[in-house]
Amino acid sequence: MSWEEAVERARLHIIPRTYDVLSRFGYITSLAKEVRKVKEEVIRNLDNYIEETRKAVERIGGRFILASTATEAVESAVKIVGQGKVVVMSKNNVATETGLRQGLERAGNEVWETDLGEFLVQLANDEPSHILAPAVHMTKERAAEVLAKRLGMAVPPEPEAIAQRAREFLRNKFIKADVGITGANAIAADTGAVVLVENEGNIRLTSGLPPVHIVYDGVEKIVPTLVDAMVAAAVQSAYAGLYPPTYINISAGPSSTADVEMHRVSPAQGPKEFYMILVDNGRRAVARDPVLWEALLCIRCGRCHLHCPVYRALGREFGVPPYTGPMGVMWTAVTRGIEEAGPHALKCVHAGNCKEVCPMGIDIPGVIHEVKKRYLSPTGSK
């Protein structure tokens, strides 16, 4: 089955569902406008908000690390994890961006993706093709084949059966895990709290069962308050067509209890250690760029992908995984520079569908045009 056929199956499922969500819950579009405002505020004052987040994380008993580069981010995580550990990870685009899983494996750890799509991509030794649904290029027949080949699991090519067999395999990994690593849908600067949206339940297990929880994501996920973070998570879920989400999780430091004389102590039943590694990797420089800064507004809903004719034709060849599709061209420029993003920008036909459906109202065609112009200009900024 071709890429086009696989992605068309996904389109037929998710696009009508997204429009139904947005028409049924009219307040979402108003909330999206509020999210853009608060994200603009953070981008204009990014260094101040990073410092506020650091102080808040330390205040709630966590440890905070700001990593300037991808290499520094991975090295920081490896130092925390050590070697010979079992690590479970929830879906995390910044982990893919920086090569975190491979870095942990090179250090001698057993590392498992626990999101079903990422799990299938890992087993297939493949690359993600969509910011939200990393295995959208993989048909149910291919998924069943991968489980049979890599894990010896005989499973019929049906989504229910595939999900069940993955659940059975990963449950054992959750129980044995020494470290759980998650990303973040939003991070509240005022409290250091992390908000995560999910449907599978793997994030709750990843962040709650292992004795160590590491939050690993980009500095652009910061918003001013916990209320802002909750709203951002709800908006992201709705525009992804998965509203209401099955779970919204808040993590703020290591587990604690105040059941003895109302004296709060750590740990309790959850993690005893909490770390936050925030990654720059080009983001702070882009925050000061007069055009490219808009890329930092992206909330990773993935809506632009399936409305883009180029992505529907080329898939992950449009952008650099995990940043594919229209938003992926922008984010390839942010994290890899104009030189790598330029050839992908040249593929854009500027249909404009991406801008029309973006919840943040990002001028994606305009940003891609700027990437293209700088790439082609001998005096452009590369």
Salt bridges, closest charged atoms under 4 A:
GLU8 OE1 - ARG11 NE 3.10
ASP20 OD1 - ARG24 NH2 3.19
GLU34 OE2 - LYS37 NZ 3.64
GLU40 OE2 - ARG36 NE 2.75
GLU40 OE1 - ARG44 NH1 3.78
GLU41 OE1 - ARG44 NH2 3.63
ASP47 OD1 - ARG284 NH1 3.64
GLU51 OE2 - ARG54 NH2 2.31
GLU58 OE1 - ARG54 NH1 2.81
GLU97 OE1 - ARG283 NH2 2.74
GLU105 OE2 - ARG101 NH1 3.60
GLU110 OE2 - LYS173 NZ 2.95
GLU113 OE2 - ARG101 NE 3.25
ASP126 OD2 - HIS137 NE2 2.92
ASP126 OD1 - ARG316 NH1 2.78
GLU141 OE1 - ARG9 NH1 3.63
GLU145 OE2 - ARG142 NH1 2.93
GLU168 OE1 - ARG165 NE 2.98
ASP217 OD2 - LYS221 NZ 3.20
GLU220 OE1 - ARG283 NE 2.59
GLU220 OE2 - ARG300 NH2 3.08
ASP280 OD2 - ARG284 NE 2.88
ASP289 OD2 - ARG374 NH1 2.79
GLU294 OE2 - ARG36 NH1 3.29
GLU339 OE1 - LYS382 NZ 3.57
GLU340 OE1 - ARG336 NH1 3.47
ASP363 OD1 - LYS355 NZ 3.87
GLU370 OE1 - LYS373 NZ 3.29
GLU370 OE2 - ARG374 NE 2.76
